[in-house]
Amino acid sequence: MMSPDGMILDEFDSPYTHSLHPFAVKFYPLIDGEVHSLVEDIIDQQRTVNRLITLIDHIMSVSAKGALLVPSDGLPPGLSLEMLGELWARPNSVIPYIPGKGEIRQTVGSSECAGAYQLLNLQMQLFNQISGVSSAMQGHITNNHTSAALYDAQLRNSSIAILDLFDSFNSFRAARNRLIVNS
């Protein structure tokens, strides 16, 4: 038994008939003596996507979605304009009012993040390009103008791009199954 840093914790003969340890391990891909995971190429895109989604969510939650026009005689006693602004921007807030005292109006504008949605869409497209998994392999429905031959070619190209990953996974499963059967 070894610790993650390589120190030997215990040593004994294997109780299994195959005289090996009971663990099936597969390092993929092993390049120049280093293991590089499949997601290593897309981890930066994933961080950016997570940050953009958080940013869009934050902007939408704190946005008042418009300007609030309040006449000076329309404020209830004990409620300042600053307090009203905080209540207005807070999601699920309740704003008290006195009926008949002045009309409060809202002018509605767009609360969209101008370029955040386009940037998020670009990052999602980068996922497909970097990972090699096309929308055809993901099972997305294409538009009416995509021919069956093009769809089939996209599927084959994606399969070829990740074929070594599937082969490596299948060899790991075979090694695992051999250990299970012979233990």
Order of alpha helices (4+ residues) and beta strands (2+ residues): beta-beta-alpha-beta-alpha-beta-alpha-alpha-alpha-alpha
